[in-house]
């Protein structure tokens, strides 16, 4: 992607809005907007400005950003793209009653022929995998897919996607790009324990592994390796180093992060299908 870039590193809302206005007036044909969760941006502060933009906008709020080799915990990056892109939004990403196929078939007819497809989702929505499966079913293998989940590390779901309607949550963006993308990174997690059979699960909640309560199995593995207590208090502080891995037929490992426990169930980012084999993963700083 090519275009002018505006960077603000203090998390100042006024500076962010000034950059947004300057980017929109620069002759750009679309805006990619990325901001740190530490900025504390809210719909009340930014919606009017986003709704006034005369061009497509997409992007999200993330715990950290990387720019120029530096990690930012506050600030924003706005890229004014010099080529047209098409953006479609799918709402209700956690709603069990929504048939994504209906929405995606309409989007596929409008976005057909994209060289690459950027997908930005609310990372704490509960039906992300179902949505992504629907995207692949409708668009097929031809676009290069990349993207990620927006949100906050405090694991509270709130508006986190920049759209022409304002700052929105529980939704996803499909961004059709005219450029061919190449994916140059992988997550770096490696199998550590398992595999375990997911014997009971619904959406993003694992209830049982190997016919035992999920938390019981998970706790045994983690406490043997880390000597840290695994319970409801400070659960994510320990669990963030031990995600689950779903091994696909081609050997690719898809990561599912457990973010909290409720009773003996584990709540994950992204769905975990029942009757699927999973590993518990571990990584090293160099590998990750």
DRENDO-1510 file (C-alpha; in Angstrom, 1 decimal, always signed):
<recs>
REC; n; res; u; v; w
REC; 1; UNK; +0.0; +0.0; +0.0 .
REC; 2; UNK; +1.3; +3.4; -0.9 .
REC; 3; UNK; +0.5; +6.9; +0.2 .
REC; 4; UNK; +1.3; +9.7; +2.7 .
REC; 5; UNK; +1.6; +8.8; +6.4 .
REC; 6; UNK; +0.6; +10.9; +9.5 .
REC; 7; UNK; +2.0; +9.7; +12.8 .
REC; 8; UNK; +1.1; +11.0; +16.3 .
REC; 9; UNK; +2.9; +9.4; +19.3 .
REC; 10; UNK; +1.3; +11.1; +22.3 .
REC; 11; UNK; -2.2; +9.8; +22.2 .
REC; 12; UNK; -3.7; +13.3; +21.9 .
REC; 13; UNK; -7.2; +13.3; +20.5 .
REC; 14; UNK; -6.9; +16.8; +19.1 .
REC; 15; UNK; -3.8; +15.9; +17.2 .
REC; 16; UNK; -5.4; +12.7; +16.0 .
REC; 17; UNK; -8.4; +14.6; +14.6 .
REC; 18; UNK; -6.1; +17.2; +13.0 .
REC; 19; UNK; -4.2; +14.4; +11.2 .
REC; 20; UNK; -7.5; +12.8; +10.1 .
REC; 21; UNK; -8.6; +16.1; +8.6 .
REC; 22; UNK; -5.2; +16.7; +6.9 .
REC; 23; UNK; -5.2; +13.2; +5.5 .
REC; 24; UNK; -8.7; +13.6; +4.1 .
REC; 25; UNK; -7.7; +16.9; +2.4 .
REC; 26; UNK; -4.5; +15.5; +0.9 .
REC; 27; UNK; -6.0; +14.0; -2.2 .
REC; 28; UNK; -6.0; +10.5; -0.8 .
REC; 29; UNK; -8.6; +8.1; -2.1 .
REC; 30; UNK; -9.0; +6.1; +1.1 .
REC; 31; UNK; -7.7; +6.2; +4.7 .
REC; 32; UNK; -6.3; +3.4; +6.8 .
REC; 33; UNK; -6.6; +4.5; +10.4 .
REC; 34; UNK; -4.8; +2.7; +13.3 .
REC; 35; UNK; -4.8; +3.9; +16.9 .
REC; 36; UNK; -3.6; +2.7; +20.3 .
REC; 37; UNK; -6.0; +1.7; +22.9 .
REC; 38; UNK; -4.1; +3.8; +25.3 .
REC; 39; UNK; -5.4; +7.0; +23.6 .
REC; 40; UNK; -8.8; +6.4; +25.1 .
REC; 41; UNK; -10.7; +7.4; +21.9 .
REC; 42; UNK; -14.5; +7.2; +22.2 .
REC; 43; UNK; -17.4; +7.4; +19.8 .
REC; 44; UNK; -18.4; +10.7; +21.4 .
REC; 45; UNK; -15.1; +12.2; +20.5 .
REC; 46; UNK; -14.6; +10.9; +17.0 .
REC; 47; UNK; -17.9; +9.8; +15.4 .
REC; 48; UNK; -18.8; +13.2; +14.0 .
REC; 49; UNK; -15.4; +13.6; +12.4 .
REC; 50; UNK; -15.5; +10.1; +10.9 .
REC; 51; UNK; -19.0; +10.6; +9.5 .
REC; 52; UNK; -17.9; +13.8; +7.8 .
REC; 53; UNK; -15.1; +12.1; +5.8 .
REC; 54; UNK; -15.7; +12.2; +2.1 .
REC; 55; UNK; -13.8; +9.0; +1.3 .
REC; 56; UNK; -13.6; +5.4; +2.5 .
REC; 57; UNK; -12.1; +4.8; +5.9 .
REC; 58; UNK; -11.1; +1.5; +7.6 .
REC; 59; UNK; -8.9; +0.3; +10.5 .
REC; 60; UNK; -9.0; -0.2; +14.2 .
REC; 61; UNK; -7.8; +0.4; +17.7 .
REC; 62; UNK; -5.1; -2.0; +19.0 .
REC; 63; UNK; -3.1; -2.5; +22.2 .
REC; 64; UNK; +0.1; -1.5; +20.5 .
REC; 65; UNK; +1.3; -0.2; +17.1 .
REC; 66; UNK; +4.7; -0.5; +15.4 .
REC; 67; UNK; +6.2; +2.3; +13.4 .
REC; 68; UNK; +9.8; +2.9; +12.3 .
REC; 69; UNK; +11.0; +0.1; +14.4 .
REC; 70; UNK; +9.4; +1.4; +17.6 .
REC; 71; UNK; +6.5; +0.1; +19.6 .
REC; 72; UNK; +3.8; +2.6; +20.4 .
REC; 73; UNK; +1.5; +2.2; +23.4 .
REC; 74; UNK; +0.0; +5.6; +22.7 .
REC; 75; UNK; -0.5; +7.4; +19.4 .
REC; 76; UNK; -2.0; +6.8; +15.9 .
REC; 77; UNK; -1.0; +6.1; +12.3 .
REC; 78; UNK; -3.1; +7.4; +9.4 .
REC; 79; UNK; -2.2; +6.3; +5.9 .
REC; 80; UNK; -3.7; +8.2; +2.9 .
REC; 81; UNK; -3.9; +5.6; +0.2 .
REC; 82; UNK; -3.3; +6.8; -3.4 .
REC; 83; UNK; -5.5; +4.1; -5.1 .
REC; 84; UNK; -9.2; +3.4; -4.7 .
REC; 85; UNK; -10.3; +0.7; -2.3 .
REC; 86; UNK; -13.7; -0.7; -1.5 .
REC; 87; UNK; -14.9; -1.3; +2.1 .
REC; 88; UNK; -17.8; -3.3; +3.2 .
REC; 89; UNK; -18.9; -3.8; +6.8 .
REC; 90; UNK; -20.6; -6.8; +8.4 .
REC; 91; UNK; -22.3; -6.1; +11.7 .
REC; 92; UNK; -23.5; -8.4; +14.5 .
REC; 93; UNK; -20.4; -10.5; +14.6 .
REC; 94; UNK; -21.5; -12.2; +17.9 .
REC; 95; UNK; -25.2; -12.6; +17.0 .
REC; 96; UNK; -26.1; -16.3; +16.7 .
REC; 97; UNK; -29.1; -15.5; +14.6 .
REC; 98; UNK; -27.2; -13.8; +11.8 .
REC; 99; UNK; -26.5; -15.8; +8.6 .
REC; 100; UNK; -23.3; -14.3; +7.4 .
REC; 101; UNK; -23.6; -15.9; +4.0 .
REC; 102; UNK; -26.4; -13.5; +3.0 .
REC; 103; UNK; -24.3; -10.4; +3.8 .
REC; 104; UNK; -21.2; -11.9; +2.3 .
REC; 105; UNK; -22.8; -12.9; -1.0 .
REC; 106; UNK; -23.8; -9.3; -1.6 .
REC; 107; UNK; -20.3; -8.1; -0.7 .
REC; 108; UNK; -18.7; -10.7; -2.9 .
REC; 109; UNK; -20.8; -9.5; -5.9 .
REC; 110; UNK; -19.6; -5.9; -5.2 .
REC; 111; UNK; -15.9; -6.7; -4.4 .
REC; 112; UNK; -15.2; -9.5; -7.0 .
REC; 113; UNK; -11.7; -9.3; -8.5 .
REC; 114; UNK; -9.8; -7.9; -5.6 .
REC; 115; UNK; -6.1; -8.8; -5.6 .
REC; 116; UNK; -5.9; -8.8; -1.9 .
REC; 117; UNK; -8.5; -8.7; +0.9 .
REC; 118; UNK; -7.8; -7.0; +4.3 .
REC; 119; UNK; -10.1; -8.3; +7.1 .
REC; 120; UNK; -10.4; -6.3; +10.3 .
REC; 121; UNK; -12.6; -7.7; +13.0 .
REC; 122; UNK; -13.6; -6.9; +16.6 .
REC; 123; UNK; -11.2; -9.4; +18.3 .
REC; 124; UNK; -13.6; -10.1; +21.1 .
REC; 125; UNK; -16.6; -11.0; +19.0 .
REC; 126; UNK; -17.7; -14.6; +19.5 .
REC; 127; UNK; -18.3; -15.8; +15.9 .
REC; 128; UNK; -15.1; -14.7; +14.1 .
REC; 129; UNK; -14.2; -18.1; +12.7 .
REC; 130; UNK; -17.8; -18.6; +11.3 .
REC; 131; UNK; -17.4; -15.2; +9.6 .
REC; 132; UNK; -14.0; -16.1; +8.2 .
REC; 133; UNK; -15.2; -19.4; +6.9 .
REC; 134; UNK; -18.1; -17.5; +5.2 .
REC; 135; UNK; -15.6; -15.1; +3.6 .
REC; 136; UNK; -13.6; -17.9; +2.1 .
REC; 137; UNK; -16.7; -19.7; +0.9 .
REC; 138; UNK; -17.9; -16.6; -0.9 .
REC; 139; UNK; -14.6; -15.2; -2.2 .
REC; 140; UNK; -12.7; -18.4; -2.8 .
REC; 141; UNK; -8.9; -18.9; -2.8 .
REC; 142; UNK; -8.0; -16.1; -5.3 .
REC; 143; UNK; -7.5; -13.0; -3.1 .
REC; 144; UNK; -4.5; -12.9; -0.7 .
REC; 145; UNK; -6.1; -12.7; +2.7 .
REC; 146; UNK; -4.6; -10.8; +5.7 .
REC; 147; UNK; -5.7; -8.8; +8.7 .
REC; 148; UNK; -6.4; -9.2; +12.4 .
REC; 149; UNK; -8.5; -8.5; +15.4 .
REC; 150; UNK; -8.8; -5.1; +17.0 .
REC; 151; UNK; -9.6; -4.4; +20.6 .
REC; 152; UNK; -8.0; -4.0; +24.1 .
REC; 153; UNK; -5.9; -6.2; +26.3 .
REC; 154; UNK; -8.2; -5.4; +29.2 .
REC; 155; UNK; -10.5; -7.8; +27.4 .
REC; 156; UNK; -13.5; -5.5; +27.6 .
REC; 157; UNK; -15.5; -5.4; +24.3 .
REC; 158; UNK; -16.0; -1.8; +23.2 .
REC; 159; UNK; -16.1; +0.1; +19.9 .
REC; 160; UNK; -12.8; -0.5; +18.1 .
REC; 161; UNK; -13.2; -0.3; +14.3 .
REC; 162; UNK; -13.0; +3.0; +12.4 .
REC; 163; UNK; -15.8; +3.2; +9.9 .
REC; 164; UNK; -17.7; +5.9; +7.9 .
REC; 165; UNK; -20.5; +5.4; +10.4 .
REC; 166; UNK; -18.2; +6.2; +13.3 .
REC; 167; UNK; -16.3; +4.0; +15.8 .
REC; 168; UNK; -18.0; +0.7; +15.9 .
REC; 169; UNK; -17.8; -2.7; +17.7 .
REC; 170; UNK; -18.9; -6.3; +17.2 .
REC; 171; UNK; -18.4; -5.9; +13.5 .
REC; 172; UNK; -16.0; -6.8; +10.7 .
REC; 173; UNK; -14.6; -4.9; +7.7 .
REC; 174; UNK; -13.8; -6.4; +4.3 .
REC; 175; UNK; -11.4; -4.2; +2.4 .
REC; 176; UNK; -10.8; -5.0; -1.3 .
REC; 177; UNK; -7.3; -3.8; -2.3 .
REC; 178; UNK; -5.9; -3.5; -5.9 .
REC; 179; UNK; -2.4; -4.5; -4.8 .
REC; 180; UNK; -1.0; -8.1; -4.5 .
REC; 181; UNK; +0.0; -8.7; -0.9 .
REC; 182; UNK; +2.6; -11.2; +0.5 .
REC; 183; UNK; +2.3; -12.5; +4.0 .
REC; 184; UNK; +5.7; -12.3; +5.6 .
REC; 185; UNK; +5.2; -13.3; +9.2 .
REC; 186; UNK; +3.9; -16.2; +11.3 .
REC; 187; UNK; +2.9; -16.4; +15.0 .
REC; 188; UNK; +5.8; -18.5; +16.1 .
REC; 189; UNK; +3.9; -20.6; +18.7 .
REC; 190; UNK; +4.8; -24.3; +18.9 .
REC; 191; UNK; +3.0; -27.3; +20.4 .
REC; 192; UNK; +3.9; -27.9; +24.0 .
REC; 193; UNK; +1.3; -30.3; +25.4 .
REC; 194; UNK; -1.4; -32.5; +23.9 .
REC; 195; UNK; -3.1; -33.1; +21.6 .
REC; 196; UNK; -6.4; -33.0; +23.5 .
REC; 197; UNK; -9.9; -33.7; +22.1 .
REC; 198; UNK; -12.4; -30.9; +22.4 .
REC; 199; UNK; -15.3; -33.0; +23.7 .
REC; 200; UNK; -17.7; -30.1; +24.4 .
REC; 201; UNK; -17.6; -26.6; +23.0 .
REC; 202; UNK; -19.9; -23.9; +21.7 .
REC; 203; UNK; -18.7; -20.9; +19.7 .
REC; 204; UNK; -15.7; -19.5; +21.5 .
REC; 205; UNK; -16.3; -21.4; +24.8 .
REC; 206; UNK; -14.5; -24.7; +25.5 .
REC; 207; UNK; -16.4; -26.8; +28.2 .
REC; 208; UNK; -14.5; -30.1; +28.1 .
REC; 209; UNK; -11.2; -31.6; +26.9 .
REC; 210; UNK; -10.8; -35.3; +26.8 .
REC; 211; UNK; -14.2; -35.7; +28.6 .
REC; 212; UNK; -12.9; -33.6; +31.6 .
REC; 213; UNK; -13.7; -30.0; +32.6 .
REC; 214; UNK; -11.6; -27.8; +30.3 .
REC; 215; UNK; -10.2; -25.6; +33.1 .
REC; 216; UNK; -9.1; -28.7; +35.0 .
REC; 217; UNK; -7.0; -30.1; +32.1 .
REC; 218; UNK; -5.6; -26.6; +31.3 .
REC; 219; UNK; -4.7; -25.9; +34.9 .
REC; 220; UNK; -2.8; -29.2; +35.2 .
REC; 221; UNK; -0.6; -28.4; +32.2 .
REC; 222; UNK; +0.1; -24.8; +33.1 .
REC; 223; UNK; +0.8; -25.3; +36.8 .
REC; 224; UNK; +3.2; -28.1; +36.1 .
REC; 225; UNK; +5.2; -25.9; +33.8 .
REC; 226; UNK; +4.9; -22.4; +35.3 .
REC; 227; UNK; +4.2; -23.0; +39.0 .
REC; 228; UNK; +1.7; -20.2; +38.7 .
REC; 229; UNK; -1.8; -20.6; +40.0 .
REC; 230; UNK; -4.4; -20.7; +37.3 .
REC; 231; UNK; -7.8; -19.4; +38.4 .
REC; 232; UNK; -10.3; -16.6; +37.7 .
REC; 233; UNK; -8.0; -14.0; +39.4 .
REC; 234; UNK; -5.4; -12.8; +36.9 .
REC; 235; UNK; -6.2; -15.7; +34.6 .
REC; 236; UNK; -4.9; -14.0; +31.4 .
REC; 237; UNK; -1.6; -13.0; +33.1 .
REC; 238; UNK; -0.7; -16.7; +33.0 .
REC; 239; UNK; -2.8; -17.9; +30.1 .
REC; 240; UNK; -1.5; -15.4; +27.5 .
REC; 241; UNK; +1.8; -17.5; +27.4 .
REC; 242; UNK; -0.1; -20.7; +26.7 .
REC; 243; UNK; -2.6; -20.4; +23.9 .
REC; 244; UNK; -4.4; -23.3; +22.2 .
REC; 245; UNK; -3.4; -24.4; +18.7 .
REC; 246; UNK; -5.8; -26.0; +16.2 .
REC; 247; UNK; -3.8; -28.1; +13.7 .
REC; 248; UNK; -5.3; -27.9; +10.2 .
REC; 249; UNK; -5.0; -30.7; +7.7 .
REC; 250; UNK; -2.1; -28.9; +5.9 .
REC; 251; UNK; -0.2; -28.6; +9.2 .
REC; 252; UNK; -0.8; -25.0; +9.8 .
REC; 253; UNK; -1.5; -24.1; +13.5 .
REC; 254; UNK; -4.4; -21.7; +14.1 .
REC; 255; UNK; -4.1; -20.0; +17.5 .
REC; 256; UNK; -7.0; -19.5; +19.9 .
REC; 257; UNK; -6.2; -17.4; +23.0 .
REC; 258; UNK; -8.0; -18.3; +26.2 .
REC; 259; UNK; -8.8; -15.0; +27.9 .
REC; 260; UNK; -10.8; -15.9; +30.9 .
REC; 261; UNK; -12.5; -18.8; +32.7 .
REC; 262; UNK; -16.1; -19.0; +33.8 .
REC; 263; UNK; -16.6; -21.9; +36.2 .
REC; 264; UNK; -14.8; -24.8; +34.5 .
REC; 265; UNK; -15.2; -23.4; +31.0 .
REC; 266; UNK; -12.5; -21.5; +29.0 .
REC; 267; UNK; -13.5; -18.4; +27.0 .
REC; 268; UNK; -11.3; -18.0; +23.9 .
REC; 269; UNK; -10.7; -15.4; +21.2 .
REC; 270; UNK; -12.3; -17.1; +18.2 .
REC; 271; UNK; -14.3; -20.2; +18.0 .
REC; 272; UNK; -13.1; -23.7; +18.9 .
REC; 273; UNK; -15.1; -26.5; +17.2 .
REC; 274; UNK; -16.2; -29.5; +19.2 .
REC; 275; UNK; -14.6; -32.9; +18.3 .
REC; 276; UNK; -11.4; -31.1; +17.2 .
REC; 277; UNK; -7.8; -31.9; +18.3 .
REC; 278; UNK; -6.0; -29.0; +20.0 .
REC; 279; UNK; -2.5; -28.5; +21.5 .
REC; 280; UNK; -1.5; -26.2; +24.2 .
REC; 281; UNK; +1.2; -24.0; +22.7 .
REC; 282; UNK; +4.3; -22.2; +24.1 .
REC; 283; UNK; +6.8; -19.8; +22.6 .
REC; 284; UNK; +10.2; -18.2; +23.0 .
REC; 285; UNK; +10.9; -14.5; +22.6 .
REC; 286; UNK; +13.1; -15.2; +19.6 .
REC; 287; UNK; +10.6; -17.6; +18.0 .
REC; 288; UNK; +7.6; -15.2; +18.5 .
</recs>
